[in-house]
Amino acid sequence: MGVAPVSTAFTSARAARLAREAAAVAGLAHEGVELIRLGSSAVLRLPGGVVARVARDESWAETSAHEVRTAAALYRAGVPCVRPWPVQQPVTVGGHPVTFWAEIPGPLQRPGFDELGAVLRRLHSVHTGLDLPPLDPWERTPERVEQAPVSDHQRRVLSGVLAEVQDAWPSARFQLTAGAVHGDAHLGNLVRGADGAVVLVDWDSACTGPREWDLAPTGLYAASLGWVTAAEYQGFVAAYGGFDVTATPVFPLLARMRELRMTAWLAMHATESEQVAAEVAHRVACLADPELPRHWSAR
């Protein structure tokens, strides 16, 4: 009888094995690994207050190294961000880059939009000398538009909006100076630990670009999608220092780009269920007709 091949599917069991192997290489304790979540990457708890993040494949190697370098530099500069564990990393095992981070003490709590505004104000005021890549405003969006399992009509709409914003982007003018930006700044990437401290996580999109880029998601959620109340948004604006991105001439372009990115990402999952397919169809219809009310699910 032949030996069954080892599965290479990115399951929770495989992620746990990879985390144990990488922790051993890094000289960290690795017994009793516990899965926290499995998504675009796997996040697992190790002993001693360490969290391991296992990337899905080797294509994330440079992104993982970039995330560690960026978070370490910003942490030293006083930005409230998750702290990389002080070991040589990332560690690559089985083609998977693994990074290690200080665990945020739980139970975790949901911060407020005013706290997000304050953290972004701090981030945007820091000059670390860190060599960050320039903003890629498309970041996999063209590939998602091309590859998403959607109808020909839906793909034509997405492709048309992509061409529209790509044509408009070179002429965009911003009021804030360019500098270090998080790249994916929304409340879901801000965490408050049991000690009351708030930290910004997920630094893989950190780059240099217009600061308005980090403010646009919350502006869109307030101005169009209804995910943020007027009072919450005013708290966000005040905590940032009074700058309201929704009142700037460039905001309609930033909002349309954000809607496209959100829709293209969800479109990749259109075959998961009838509910997701219906949500994708509604979002595409809204992109085709900007006057349609946005009843988007906050997925």
N, C-alpha and C positions, 0 to 999 in steps of 0.2 A: 504494500500500500504506500503511495507517495505521500510526502509531507505537504500539507495544505499551505499555499502561499500566504505570506503575511499581507493583510489588507493595507492598501495605501489610501483608503478613503479617509477624509478628514473628519473622523468621528471624535466623540468626547474621550473614548478609550485611547485612541491613537494620540490625541493631543496631550493627554495625561502622561503617556509613555515618553513622548518627546520632551515634555517639560521636565520629567525626572532625569532624563539623559542630559539635557542641557544644564540643569542645576548641578549635576555631578561634575560636569566639565568646569563650571564656574566656581566650584568649591562650596556650593550652598547645600544646606539640608534639603532632602527631597523625599522624605517619607510622608505618607499621608497627604498626597496632593489632592486638592479639592477643586472641581470645576466651578467657576463662577458664572461664566456664560460662554456660549459657542455661537459666533456670528461670522463676520468677515475675518476675524481672528479668534483664537481661543484664549480666554483669560482664566488663569488658575491660581489658587492660593497655595503657597508653600509655607513650611514652618518658619517661624521667626519674623513674621511681619513682612514677608516678601510676596510679591505677585509676579507671576510669569505670564508673558503675552507671546503666544505662538502664532506666527504668520502662516498663511495657508500654503505658500510655496516660495521658492527661491527668488521669484521676481520681486519680492518685497525686501530683499536684503539691503539695498541702498536706502530705501524708505525707513527701514527699522533703524539703521545706523544714524540717519538724519534726525529721526525723532529723538533718539537718546542724546545726541549732541545738542540739539536745540533745547530740550527740556533742562538739561544739566546747566547750560549757560544761562538760561532765563531764571532758573531757580537760584543760582548764585547772584544774579542781578536783583533778586528780591521780588520777582513776579510770582504770584500765588499759583504754582503749577505742581503737578505730580512730580515726585523726585525719583530719578533713576537710581537703582541700587548701585553702590560703588563697587562694581566688578567690571572686568573687561567684557564688553558686549558690543553687538549681539553675538550670541553663540549659535552656530548653525549645525543642526543635527538632522540627518535624513532629508536634507534639502529645505528645511524649515528654519528661518531665522527666529531666534527666541530672545526676548529682552526681559529685563527684571526691574521691578519698580517697588518703591516703598508702599505698603498697603495703607490706604486711607481708613482710619479707624471707623468702624460701624457702631450702631446702625447708621446708614447714610440717609441724609435728608435732602429735600428739594430746596435749592436756594431760590431767591427772588430775582426778578429782572433788574432790580436796582443793584444787586450784588454782581450780576453779569456786567452791567455798565461800569461799575467801579473797577472790576478786574481788567476789563478791556482798556479803560483809561490808564491803568498802571502799565499794562503791556505796551500800549502805544507810546508811552513816555520814555521807554527804556531804550538805550543805545548800547548794545553789548559788543559791537564789532563782529558779531557772528556772521559768517558768510552764508546767508540764506539764499536759496534760489529765487528767481523772479516768479511772481504769481503766474500760474497757468490758469486762466479764467475758464478753460474748457474741461480740463482734468477728467479724461475718460468719457466725456459727454458724447463726442462724435462716434466713438466705438459703441457706446450703449445705444445710440440712435440707430446705428447700422445693424446691431446684433439682437436687439430686443425682440421677443416673440410677439409682435403686434401686427395688425393688419397693414396692408399696403397704404391705405388712406391715412392711418395714424402715423406711419413712418414718414409719409410725405409732409404731414403737418409739422412733425418734429424736425425734419430736415429743413423745412422752410423757415421755421423760427430760428434754428441754429444758424442758417445763412444770414438771416436778418441781423441777429445780434453780433455775429462775427464781422459783418460789414460796419456796424455802428461802433464797435469797441475802439478802433484806433482814433476816433474823434472824441471819445469821452474825456471830459474835463472834470477834475476833482478839486474840492476846496481844501481838503486836508493834505498835509504832506505825506509822501510815501514813507514807509518804514516797515518794521517787523509786524506782521499780522498772523493771527492764529490760522486763518484759512477756512475754518469750519466752525465759526463761533456761534453757538446757540446754547440754550439753557441745558440741553441734554448733555453737553460736554462740560458742565460746571457741577461740581459735587461738593456738598458740605458734609464733613465728617462729624463723628460724635463729639469731637473737641470744639466744634463750632467754626473751624477754619474752612474756608471755601478754596477749592483748587480747580484750575482748568486742566482738562485731560485731553488726550488724543492729539498729539502734536505732529502727526505725519503730514499734514497739509501746510505746516508753518512755512512762511515765505516772506519776501519783500514785495510790498504792493501798496495801493491806496488804502488808507485806514477805513474808508467808507465800506470796503469789502466786508469787514467784520461786523459792521453795524447794519448792513442791509437785511440779513435774515430776520432780525427782530423787527425791523421796520416793516418788512413784508408781512410778517405774522400779525402785526397790529393794523396796518393800513388796508390789507386786502383779505387775508385769510381768517381773521377773527379769532386767532389763537391767543392773542394778547389783548387784554383790556386797555382802554385809554389810560386808566390810572396806572397800570403796570408799565405801559410804554413811557408815560411821563416820568415815572420813577427811573426807568432805564436812561432816558435822555438826561435827566438831572444828575444822575450818578456819573455819567460820562463827562459831564462838564457843560451841558446845555446845547450840544450840537445835535440837531435833528436831521438825520439823513433823509427822511421822507420829504423834507422841504427843499431838497437840492435838485437842480435840473437833471442830474445824472441818475436820480433814484428810479425813474421808470425803466431805464435800461437795466440797472442792477436787479430790479424786481423781476423783470422778464427773464433775465439770465438765470436767476435763482429758481423761478418756476420751471424753467426748462430743465435745469439740472435735477431738481426734485422729481420731475415727471420721468425723465430718462432713466434715473436710478430705479424708480418703482416699476417702470416698464420692463426691466430685466426680470422681474418677478411676476409678470402678468399671468403666467399659467399656474401660479400657486393655488388660486381659488377663484371662484366666480366673483367674490367680493373685491379681490385685488384687480381683476380684469375690469370690473365696473368702475373702480376708482381711477384706473389708468384712462379709461374711455372718457370719464368726466374731466380729468385734468387736460387731456388732449383737446377736448371740445373748448375748454376755457382758453387754452393757448391759441386756438383757431379764432376765437371770438373774445377779445379782452373785456368786452362789456358783460359777459356772463357772470352771474354771482358765483363766487368761489365757495363751494361747500366741501372743501377738501378734508379728508380724514387726516388727523395728525399722526400719521405713521412715521 
